[in-house]
Amino acid sequence: MPGIILYIEDNLDNKTLVQRALESKGYTLVWAAKGEEGLAQAAALRPHVILLDINLPDIDGYEVARRLKADPELHVIPIIAITANALKGDAEKALTAGCDVYMSKPIQLHELWEKVAAFAPE
């Protein structure tokens, strides 16, 4: 059974690119445009992996990651931060917040497939 991936991202173009890339590999992508919505989706779906943008319109991705990792039911779900924040220290900040992997935008599809496949079945 293909893995379920939750992508918390407010940019529709980024969502569409990632959705096409992952669905071409057999994954099911579920999308949330805001952090609070993503937290609710994570609790309801228990996805195999969460892809997380840092710059969200309500709460930032760092807070989303902290809440996910603090939840006894959700803390085991791997989080891949995918963000345009590429300044020195941004990767460390994402990892400290609870993300398992940090990727910068623009997204490199082969890297995305590799990172997702490390955590979720195809």
N, C-alpha and C positions, 0 to 999 in steps of 0.2 A: 504494500500500500504506500503510495507516495506521501511524503511528508507535508504537513501543513505549516506554512510560513505566515507569520503575522508581520506586516510591514506598517509601522507607524511613521507616516510621512505626510506633510501637508501639501507638497508640490505634486500636482496631478501628472506632469510630464515625467518626473522621476518614478512615480508609482507605475505608470504605464510601461516604461522601459524595464523596470525590475519584474513586473508581472509577466511580460512577454518572455523575458530571459528565463525566469524560473518555471513558468508553465511549459516552455519548450523542453525542459528536463523532467517533466512529469509532476512537479510540485503543485500544490494548491496554494494560492496566495489569497490571504484575507487582508483587507486594508482598513486602517483607521487614520483619519486626518488630524486627530488631536490626541494629546497625551492621555487625558482622562478616558476618552473613548478606547484607546489602545489598552489601557489597564483593564477596562471592562471586558474587552474582547479576549485578552489573555486569560482572565479568570474563567470566562465561559468556554473557550475553545481548547485551552491547554496546548498551544501549538508546539511543534518540534523545535522551532527557532523563532526568535523575534529580531527583525531588522528595525533599527531605531534611528530616526533622524534626531539630531540634537536640538535644532531650532524649530520648535513647534509653537503654534499660536496661543496655547493656554499654559501648560506647564512645560518646562524644557525637558529634553531627553535625559539629562542627568537625574532629574527628580523622578522621572518614569523608571529609570534603571534602579534607583535607590528603593523605590516602593516595590518593584518586582522582587528584588533580592531580599527585602525585609519580609515578604509574604511567605509563610511556611509551605504553602501549596505551589507557589510559582517560582521560588528561588532557584530551582534546578534547571529552568528553561534557559538555554544559552541566548545571550544578547549580542548581536553584532551592530555596533554603532556605525552608521553610514552618514557622514556629515561633510559639509563644506568647511567646517572649522579645521583648518590645517596649520595653525600656528604652533610654535613650540609650546609644549605643555598640554595641548588639546587632547592628544592620545592618552596621556597619563590621567588627565581629568576624567575622561570617559571610562577608563579602566578602574579608576578609584571609585567611581560612582556605581560600578557593578557590571559594566559591559565586559564581555569575555574577549571580544575582538574589536579592533578599530579599523575602519576603512575610510579613506577620504574620497570625496567626489572630485572630479567626475568618476563615476563607477566604471571599473574595468570588469567586463562581464566574466572573463575567465577567472579572475580573482574572486568574484562573487560566487560563481558556481563552486569553486574550490572550498571557500569558507563555509558555505551552506552545506555542502556534501559532507564536511567533517562532522557536522552535528545532526543531520537529518537524512533519512533514507530517501532514495529517489524512487 
